Amino acid sequence: MIRSFFYASQTHKLIAEELASSIGLEAALSREDCHEAHLELSDAGLFFFHPDARASNKFHIDFHSGSSGWRLKRADHEKLIKKALGKSDKPLRILDCTAGLLQDTLLFLSLGHQVTAVEQSKLLFLLLQDALRRSRASHGSLLENLTLIQGNACMFIKEADNFDVVYFDPMYPTSKKTALGSGQLDYLAKVLEIEGFRNEPQEDFEVLRLMPVKKMIVKRPIKAKAFAEGINYKVPGKTTRFDVYI
């Protein structure tokens, strides 16, 4: 786990202390000479820094820009994920077991569905909470149907019920192309590494598959092996496919 949580100025001190306390740290005023992994709160929001990250910029989640903002603006064109969900006369209750950057969750919300997103990483959970806080003014009505939970999805489902769809999007296998091509993916890997999380999607799938829902949707690389037989239908794209179990 990280050992440092900084704030850029005294105006951020109270919020920084509250956030730092939630992960067992104390907040301190920013230092330019800190080169170890840390979180930092400023006017622009919460940032995560790791000295070994390939990206030169600190990791920051923003639903208004980058790939998240671009996908949200063109949600009506996301035909693959809409086809995987299928037609419904009423809003679906979706359990997103791998919240990640909330990109797919935001698409589900934009389509009018209700989403509970579970994220096991405490660091990523804080970064997501910060991004959601900054987005309330512009996406408030959209986010009303979102519940974000910090925890392990395989444990959460033991007490969860009343969902229509389980959505599972595990970390893709590392490759030279993806590792070098995406600073965000690299930073996500650093978060998992620093918190000591295992990445065993096959085991997680087998647990989540037991949940009594109408449909389970699994997002996979286009050429990846399926986690199980019995797929009812597939929705393939250029680099990604959705395996749908009913």
C-alpha positions in Angstrom: 0.0 0.0 0.0 1.1 3.6 -0.5 2.6 5.5 2.4 1.9 9.1 1.4 -1.1 11.3 0.8 -0.5 15.0 0.0 -2.7 18.1 -0.6 -1.6 21.0 -2.7 -2.8 23.8 -0.4 -4.6 24.5 2.9 -7.9 24.7 1.2 -7.7 21.0 0.5 -6.5 19.9 3.9 -9.8 18.8 5.5 -10.9 16.8 2.5 -7.4 15.3 2.1 -7.4 14.3 5.8 -10.7 12.6 5.5 -9.7 10.7 2.4 -6.3 9.7 3.8 -7.9 8.5 7.0 -10.1 6.1 5.0 -7.1 4.2 3.9 -5.1 4.5 7.1 -2.8 7.4 6.2 -2.2 10.9 7.4 -2.3 13.8 4.9 0.5 16.3 4.6 1.3 19.4 2.5 2.7 18.5 -1.0 6.5 18.0 -1.4 8.3 18.3 -4.7 11.0 15.9 -3.5 8.7 12.9 -3.0 9.4 10.3 -5.7 7.6 7.3 -4.2 4.1 6.2 -5.0 1.5 8.6 -3.5 -1.9 10.3 -3.8 -2.2 14.1 -4.1 -5.3 16.3 -3.9 -5.4 19.6 -5.8 -7.9 22.0 -7.4 -8.1 19.6 -10.4 -8.9 16.6 -8.2 -7.2 13.5 -6.9 -4.1 12.1 -8.6 -2.1 9.0 -8.2 1.7 8.9 -8.9 3.9 5.9 -9.3 7.6 6.3 -10.1 7.7 3.2 -12.4 4.7 4.2 -14.5 5.3 4.6 -18.2 3.0 7.6 -18.4 4.7 10.9 -17.7 1.5 12.4 -16.2 0.0 11.4 -12.9 -3.0 9.1 -13.0 -6.3 11.0 -12.9 -9.9 10.0 -13.7 -12.0 12.5 -15.6 -15.4 11.7 -17.1 -15.4 14.9 -19.2 -12.3 14.2 -21.3 -10.1 11.5 -22.7 -11.6 8.1 -23.7 -14.2 8.2 -20.9 -15.6 11.5 -22.1 -15.4 10.5 -25.8 -17.3 7.3 -25.2 -20.0 8.9 -23.1 -20.6 11.6 -25.8 -21.2 8.9 -28.4 -23.1 6.4 -26.2 -25.7 5.9 -28.9 -23.1 4.5 -31.2 -21.9 1.8 -28.8 -23.8 -0.9 -30.7 -21.8 -3.9 -29.4 -22.6 -3.3 -25.7 -26.3 -2.4 -26.6 -26.6 -5.7 -28.5 -25.1 -7.6 -25.6 -27.6 -6.1 -23.2 -30.5 -6.8 -25.6 -33.9 -5.1 -25.7 -35.8 -4.4 -22.6 -39.1 -2.8 -21.9 -37.9 -1.4 -18.6 -34.5 -0.3 -17.1 -32.3 -3.2 -16.2 -30.6 -3.6 -12.8 -27.0 -4.3 -13.7 -24.2 -5.4 -11.4 -20.8 -4.3 -12.8 -18.4 -6.6 -10.9 -15.3 -4.8 -12.2 -15.9 -1.1 -12.0 -12.4 -0.1 -13.2 -12.7 3.4 -14.8 -16.5 3.2 -14.9 -16.4 3.6 -18.7 -18.9 0.8 -19.4 -21.0 1.6 -16.3 -21.4 5.2 -17.7 -22.7 3.7 -20.9 -25.2 1.5 -19.1 -26.4 4.6 -17.2 -26.7 6.7 -20.4 -28.9 3.9 -21.8 -31.3 4.4 -18.8 -30.3 1.4 -16.7 -29.6 1.2 -13.0 -26.0 0.1 -12.1 -24.3 -1.1 -8.9 -20.5 -1.0 -9.6 -18.1 -2.9 -7.4 -14.4 -2.0 -7.2 -12.0 -4.0 -5.0 -9.1 -1.4 -5.0 -9.3 1.2 -2.3 -7.0 3.5 -4.3 -9.1 3.3 -7.4 -12.3 3.6 -5.4 -11.0 7.0 -4.0 -10.1 8.2 -7.5 -13.5 7.2 -8.8 -15.3 9.0 -5.9 -13.3 12.1 -6.7 -14.2 11.9 -10.4 -17.9 11.4 -9.5 -17.9 14.4 -7.1 -16.5 16.6 -9.9 -19.1 15.3 -12.4 -22.2 15.9 -10.3 -22.9 19.3 -11.7 -22.8 18.2 -15.4 -23.9 14.5 -15.1 -26.0 14.7 -11.9 -29.2 13.1 -13.3 -27.2 10.4 -15.0 -25.3 9.4 -11.8 -28.5 9.2 -9.7 -28.9 5.6 -10.9 -25.3 4.6 -9.8 -24.3 2.9 -6.6 -20.5 2.6 -6.2 -19.2 0.0 -3.7 -15.7 -0.7 -2.5 -15.2 -4.4 -2.0 -14.8 -7.8 -3.7 -17.6 -8.7 -6.1 -17.3 -12.4 -5.3 -18.0 -11.6 -1.7 -20.6 -8.9 -2.4 -22.9 -11.3 -4.4 -23.4 -13.4 -1.3 -25.7 -10.7 0.0 -26.8 -9.3 -3.3 -30.0 -10.1 -5.1 -32.6 -8.6 -7.4 -30.2 -8.0 -10.3 -31.1 -8.7 -14.0 -27.6 -8.7 -15.4 -24.1 -9.5 -14.1 -21.3 -7.7 -16.1 -17.8 -9.0 -15.8 -14.8 -7.2 -17.5 -11.6 -8.5 -16.0 -8.2 -7.1 -16.7 -7.0 -8.2 -20.2 -3.8 -10.3 -20.3 -0.7 -8.2 -20.5 0.8 -7.8 -23.9 3.5 -5.6 -25.3 1.0 -3.8 -27.5 -1.5 -3.0 -24.7 1.1 -2.3 -22.0 3.0 0.2 -24.2 -0.1 1.7 -25.8 -2.1 2.7 -22.8 -0.8 4.7 -19.8 -4.2 4.1 -18.1 -3.8 0.4 -18.3 -0.3 0.6 -17.0 -1.4 2.7 -14.1 -4.3 0.3 -13.4 -1.8 -2.6 -13.3 0.4 -0.5 -10.8 -2.7 0.0 -8.6 -3.3 -3.8 -8.5 0.4 -4.4 -7.9 0.8 -1.9 -5.0 -2.3 -3.3 -3.2 -1.3 -6.9 -3.8 -4.4 -8.0 -5.7 -4.4 -11.2 -7.6 -5.7 -11.4 -11.1 -7.4 -14.7 -11.5 -10.5 -14.1 -13.7 -11.3 -17.7 -14.3 -11.9 -18.3 -10.6 -13.9 -15.1 -10.3 -16.0 -16.0 -13.3 -16.9 -19.4 -11.8 -18.1 -17.7 -8.6 -20.0 -14.9 -10.4 -21.6 -17.4 -12.8 -23.5 -18.9 -9.9 -25.5 -15.7 -9.3 -29.2 -16.2 -10.3 -29.7 -13.5 -12.9 -31.3 -13.4 -16.4 -28.0 -12.8 -18.1 -24.3 -12.7 -17.6 -22.1 -10.6 -20.0 -18.4 -11.2 -20.1 -16.1 -8.8 -22.0 -13.1 -10.5 -23.5 -10.3 -9.9 -26.1 -11.5 -11.0 -29.5 -9.2 -14.0 -29.7 -9.2 -15.0 -26.0 -10.5 -18.3 -24.9 -13.9 -18.4 -23.3 -14.1 -18.9 -19.6 -16.7 -21.7 -20.1 -18.8 -23.5 -22.6 -22.5 -22.9 -22.9 -22.3 -19.3 -24.3 -25.7 -18.5 -25.7 -24.4 -15.9 -28.1 -21.4 -13.7 -28.8 -21.2 -10.1 -29.9 -17.8 -9.6 -31.7 -16.1 -6.4 -32.5 -12.7 -5.6 -34.0 -10.6 -6.2 -30.8 -13.2 -7.1 -28.2 -16.2 -9.5 -27.9 -19.0 -10.0 -25.4 -19.8 -13.6 -24.4 -23.4 -13.7 -23.2 -24.7 -16.5 -20.9 -28.5 -16.7 -20.3 
